[in-house]
């Protein structure tokens, strides 16, 4: 009787078969190296992978930017003195909404002017 476990679940657990993956969102602080209408170059302390999609949230000038990007290129670069920005990550915007397009275009206009 000492080995008996009191079951408190209200519904039974069901084993999952096959190759199933679950992703947990995690925040990663990166530095924006440069940006264009179609994509961005980031300096990241953590390696990302080609094809990986992540949500980029930033402030461009005074405008917020929240857009999904897809990693297209990753280069192992030099670290700064604090070990930040080791990887250079080239990414393209994935179907940016109108607010994201406006934010980037406004930033590019203001920065170039």
WOPE-V856277 format. One record per residue. N is the residue number from 1. PHI is phi in radians with two decimals (none if undefined). Layout:
N | PHI
N | PHI
This chain:
1 | none
2 | -1.14
3 | -1.51
4 | -1.24
5 | -2.00
6 | -1.31
7 | -1.44
8 | -1.91
9 | -1.15
10 | -1.56
11 | -2.30
12 | -1.29
13 | -1.44
14 | -2.13
15 | -1.09
16 | -1.77
17 | -1.82
18 | 1.52
19 | -1.63
20 | -2.00
21 | -2.23
22 | -2.23
23 | -1.76
24 | -1.83
25 | -1.11
26 | -2.45
27 | -1.48
28 | -2.43
29 | -1.50
30 | -2.18
31 | -1.92
32 | -1.41
33 | -1.47
34 | -2.70
35 | -2.55
36 | -2.39
37 | -1.12
38 | -1.91
39 | -3.03
40 | -2.62
41 | -1.95
42 | -2.03
43 | -1.88
44 | -2.21
45 | -1.33
46 | -2.07
47 | -1.26
48 | -1.85
49 | -2.12
50 | -0.96
51 | 1.65
52 | -1.19
53 | -1.94
54 | -2.41
55 | -1.64
56 | -1.72
57 | -2.14
58 | -2.62
59 | -2.08
60 | -1.85
61 | 1.14
62 | -1.96
63 | -1.71
64 | -1.31
65 | -2.28
66 | -2.39
67 | -2.62
68 | -1.41
69 | -2.17
70 | -2.01
71 | -1.23
72 | -1.97
73 | -2.66
74 | -2.35
75 | -2.19
76 | -1.38
77 | -1.90
78 | -1.38
79 | -1.49
80 | -1.40
81 | -1.08
82 | -1.89
83 | 1.38
84 | -1.66
85 | 1.26
86 | -1.09
87 | -1.77
88 | -1.74
89 | -2.09
90 | -1.62
91 | -2.42
92 | -1.90
93 | -1.25
94 | -1.83
95 | 0.64
96 | -1.15
97 | -1.38
98 | -1.06
99 | -1.12
100 | -1.15
101 | -1.05
102 | -1.08
103 | -1.05
104 | -1.18
105 | -1.09
106 | -1.11
107 | -1.07
108 | -1.13
109 | -1.10
110 | -1.17
111 | -1.28
112 | -1.35
113 | -1.19
